[in-house]
Amino acid sequence: METNRRRFCQLLGSALVLPSLLPVSALAGIDAATIKPLFASAAKDRSGDYHLYVMSELGEVIFDHLLPGRAHHTEAHPTQSLLACTARRPGRFIDIIDYQQQRLVKRILADDGRHFFGHSIFSEDGRWLITTENDISTAQGRVVVRSMADDYRVIADYPSHGIGPHELVQQPNSSVLVVANGGILTRPDRGREKLNLDSMQPSLVRLDLNTGERLEQQMLPTEQHQLSIRHIDTNRQGSTVIALQYQGDIGHNPPLVAVHQPHQPLQLLQAPEPINMAMKGYCGSARYDHSGRFAAISAPRGDLISFWDIQEQQFISSIKSRDGCGLTATANTAEFIISAGTGRCLKHNIQTGKTQRMPQTLKTAWDNHLATV
C-alpha cells in the first residue's frame, strides 16, 4: 500500500451534503442537526488505480469514481453537489464530479504549456473555479479563474507573484484570495525534482479575486528562505495559519508553523525542541477549528499532529498518528479529524484531550484531503 503525504480537504458542512444525496421529497421533517457526516478523498487502491471516494462516517463507499491519475486536493462546491478533484503536481486534469447524480460532469485539462499545482477551489459565491498553475515557459505561477456558467472557460489569468503556487484559499466573506507560493522551481520534464533550492523565495500573497490586484506579499526572513510555504488555512478574522516544509538540513531544527495577519509580517512559531525535532522538517497540512482560534498542523514524516492556540500564538499539545496528514475541523470547538496513509482516521479534541479511532471499512492509502460534511 502506498504511503501518502497529503492531507484530506474539507467538503461541505454537514447540514448541506447529506441532504443533497437524498430526494427532495425525503428531506421534509429532517433535523439538520441529526444528519451524519460524509467524507470524500482521492486514494490509490491495492491494484494501483486511483479513485475519488465519497463515504459514510462508517467508511461505507457511497460513490466511487475512477480517476485518470493521482490526485492531490478535492474541493466541494458551496451550494451544489459538485466536487473538483485536482491532479497532483505536475498533473494536467481536474475532474468535476456530481456526487448526487454519481457522474463525471467535466474533465478540465490544463492549457498547452501549463500544468496544475494540485489545488483548486470554488469561489465562495459558487460562480468560479480557481486554480494554481505553472506557466512552463516562464516558470512563473498563475492563478486562473474559470466560469462555471460558461463550461469552465478561463475568464481571468493572474500572476501569483511567485514560483510554485500551491494551496490557495478565499478569505471568508471577502473577495481576497490567499496564495501559498512554495518557491520551489520544478519542470515537467524533470518530474518533481527541485531545481532552485539555493535561491528559492517562498511568499504568501493576497490577491483581489475580481481584479487580480496584489494586495500584499509577505516573505520569510532571508535566513529562512528554504522554508517552503505549502498548505494554508484562513479563519473569519482574516488570520492565515501556514504549514511549512524545510528544504535544508533538518538538523537546523527550523520553525515549521507560521501565522499571518493582514498587512503584518509573517510570524514564525516553534514547538518545544523535542516536538519540533520530531516533525522532521516537514508539515503536510494546516487547519483551523470551527471557532477559528485553534489550529492543527500535521507532520506525516514524524507521525505527529501538533495543536496550537493561534490567538495566543503558542503550542498547546501533540498526538501521535502514523503517517497522519489529512486534517479537517468538526462542528465542535477545538476538535479535528485526522486521516493517515495507513487508511485510519482519528478524532481528537484539544480541550478534553480525548482521541477516538473512527470506524472504517475501506482499506486504501489516502492520497489527499479529507472531506467532512
N, C-alpha and C positions, 0 to 999 in steps of 0.2 A: 504494500500500500504506500502510495506517495505521501510524503510529509509536506504539508503546505506551510507557507509563511505569510498568510494573508488573513485579515480579519473579515468577518461577515459584515454585510451592510444592513442598516435598519430598513425594514419595509414600511408599511403604513401603520398608523395607530390601530390598536386592536378593535376599536369600535367601527373601523372602516372596512377592513379587509374581509373578515369572515362573512359579513352580510353580503358583500359583493359576490360571494361564491354561492349564494342561495338565491332561489327565485324570489322576485319581489313579493309574491303572494305569501311567501314563508316568513317575511320579516315582521309582519304585524304582531304586535304584542311582545316582541323580543326586547328584553332589557339589555342595553349595550354593555352594562357592567358584567353581565354573565357570559359574554362572548369570549371564547377561548382563543389564545394567540395562535397564529400561524408563523411558519418560518420559511424563508427561501434562501437558497445559496447555490452557487455553482460548485461542482465537485467532479472528481475523477473516480470512475468505478474500477473494479478489480480487473476488468478486461482492457483497461487503458482508454476507454471512451470518456468524453466529457459531457456532463449533463447540467441542466438547471432544474433543481428540485423545489417544489412547494410542498411543505409538510405540515402535519398537525403537531401539537406540542408533545405528542407521544412518539413522534418520528414516523408516523404513517404517511406514505407518499400520496399526495392529492393530485399532483401533476408532475410529469417527468418529460422534460424537453431535451432532446439530443442537440448538443452544440457542435459547431464545426471545428472547435479547438478549445484550448484552455482559456478560461475567463478569469477576471480578477474581481470586478465590482458589479453588484446588482443593485439597481435603484428602482424604487417604486414611485409611480405617479401619485400626486396628492389626492386626486379625486376619481380617477379611472382605474380599472383593474388591469393596469399595464406594468410590466417590468422591463427595464432596459439592462441587458446583460452585456458587459463590455469586455472585449478580448484583453488578455494580459499583454503588457508591453513586450515587443513591438507589434502587436496584432492589429488587424485591419477590419474586424467586424464588430457590430453591435446588434444583437438580436432583440427586437421589441416583441414581447410576449403578452398576449391576453390570457391571464391565468384563470379568468372566469370561463371564457369560451375554450380554453385549453388549446391555443393555436398560436403559430408564428404570425404576427401581424406584418412585420417587415424586417429584412436583414439589411442594415446600413453598412456599406463598405466605405472605407476611407478613400478620399480622392487620390489620384495618382500623385506620387511624391509626398504622401502623408502617411502617418500611422497614429494609432491611438496610444495613450499612455495608461490605459487601464481603468479610467474613471469617467463616468458621465452622470449628470443629474438632470432631473426635470426642474424647471423653474417653479417657484412657489405658487404662481398663478396657474400652472399646468399648461402653459402655451408653448414652451420651448424645451428642447433637449439641448443640453450644453455639455461640450466635451473638451478635454485637454488633448492636444495633438502636437505632433512634431512635424515641422517643415524640414524635410530631409536635406534639401539642398543648402539651406542656411543654418540648420541645426538650432533654429530658434523655436521656442514654444509658442503655441497658439491656443486661444480659447475660442471655440467655434459654436455658434448658436444656430440651431435648426428649427424650422417651423413645423409643428405637428399638424397644423391645419393645412399645410401645403406639402404633404407627403415627405416631411423631414428635409425640405430644401434648405440649403445654407442661406441664411439671411444676414449673418454678421460673422466676421473673422477678425478677432482682435489679437494683438501681441500679448503674450503672458508676461513679457518683460523679464524673461529668464530662460535658462536651459532646463529641459526635463520637467515641465509642469506635471504634477502627479494628481493628487486629490484636489478637488475644488468643492466649495460649499457656498450656498447662498445664505447670507445673514437673515434670520427670521424677520419678517415684516419690513423688508427693505429691498432696494434694488442693488445691493452691494454683493459682489462675488469675492470670495476669499480664495486665493490660489496658492498652492504649495509648489514653488519652483525648486525641485530637488537639487538642481545644479549639476547633475551628472550627465556628461555627454555620451550618447550611445548612437550607433548607426545600425540599421537593419542588417547590412552585410557583415557586421561584426557581432551579430546576436545581441547578448546582454553585456558585452564587455564594456568596462568603464574606461573612458579614454582621456579624462582630464582631471584626475584626482588631485594633482598638484595645484591646479588653477581653478577648481570649481568654486562657484559663488552662489550658494543657495539663497533664496529670499522668500518672503511672504508678501504677496501683493494683493491689494484691494482694488477692484475694478468696478466701474458702473456698468451694470448689465445692459442698459439701454443705449449707451454711447461708446463703451469701451474705454472711457477716460480712466487713466491711472490715478486713483485717489490717494494711494500710499504704497510705498515699498520699503520694507524693513529687512536688513541683512544682519547676520550674526557678526560678532567681533572677528577681526581678521584672524586671530589665533584659533578661532573655532570654525574656520571656513570649510572644514571637512565634515561638519555635521549636516547631513542631508535632511532637508525638510520634506517629509514624505506624506504623512497622514495627519489630518486635522479635523477638528470639530468646533462648532461655534454654539454659543447659547444666546438667549434672547437679550442679554445685556450687551452683546457685541464682543464678548471675550472669546478668543480663539485659543484652544489648547493644541499643542503640537507634539507629535511623536517623532523623534529624531533617530537617524541611523548614521553611526560614525564610520567614516571611510579610512581612518588612520589606525594606529596601533591601539587596540583596546586596552592595553596596559596603562595608557594615559588616563583611563577612567574618567572620561568627559561627562558632563551632564547630558541627559538624554531626553529631557522634557523641557518644554518652553511654553510660555503664556504670552499672548499679545492682547493689549488693549488698544483700541483705535488711536492712532497718532502718538503712540508711545513706543519706545524701543522694545525689542523682544527681551523678555525676562527668562533667563535660564534657571531651571530648578534641578536640584540634585538630591537624590535619595541618600540616606546614610550609606557610608562606603561599602559595607558588605552587600547591601541590596543593589547599589549602583554597579558594583563589580559583577554581581550575578546576572545583570541584564545583558552582559556580553556585547555591549556596544550597539545593540540593535533593538529598536522598538517597532512593533508592527502595526499598532492601531491606537487611536485615541477616541474617547467617547465621553461626553458629558452625561450626567444622570438627568433624571426628569426635572429636578429643581434648577439645574444649571450651576450649582455650587461645587459639586464633586465631580471628579473625573477618574476614569480608569485608563491605564496605559498597559498594553501588553508587550512582553519581551519573549517571543517564542523560542529564541535560541537559548534563553536561560530558564525556560519553563516557569515563567514568573509573570504575575499580574500585580501591578502596583496601583495604589489608590491615593488620591490627592485631594486636599481641600484647596480649590483654586482661589476662593475668596481670601484665604489666609496665605496662599502660595506656599503650602508646605505638604510634605509627605505624611500620609496617615498610616498605612499598613500595606501588607502584601500577602498574597497566597501563591501556592504552587499550582501550576496547571501544565501538564506535559504537552509541549508544543501548542500551548494556548495562545491564540492570536485574535480570533474574532470577538468583537465586543458590541453589545447593544444595551441600551437602558430599558428597564421595565417601567411601569407606571408608578412605581414606588420610589420615594426619595432614597438616594444612596444605594440603589440596587442595580445590578448588572447581570447580563447573561454572557457567558464566555464559551466560545467554541474552540475546538482544537483539531489539529491534524490527525489525531487518533480517532476522530469521529465522535468524541464525547462532548457534552455540553454541561456546564455548571451554572448555577445561580448563586450569586454572592451579595450579601447585604453588609455594607461597611459598618453601619451603626450597630447592628446586632452581632456582627462577626460570624454569622451563620452561612455556611456553604452547603448547597444542596445539589446532588447529582440529578440531572434531569433524565427522564425516561427516553429511551431511543431504541428504534428497531432498525434504522438504516445504517448499514456498515459501509462507510466510504471515507475518503480523505477529502475534507472540505478544502476548497480552493479559494474562497474569498469571503464576502461579508455576510454576516448573519442578519436575517430579516425577521423582526418580531412584529406582530400585529396586536 
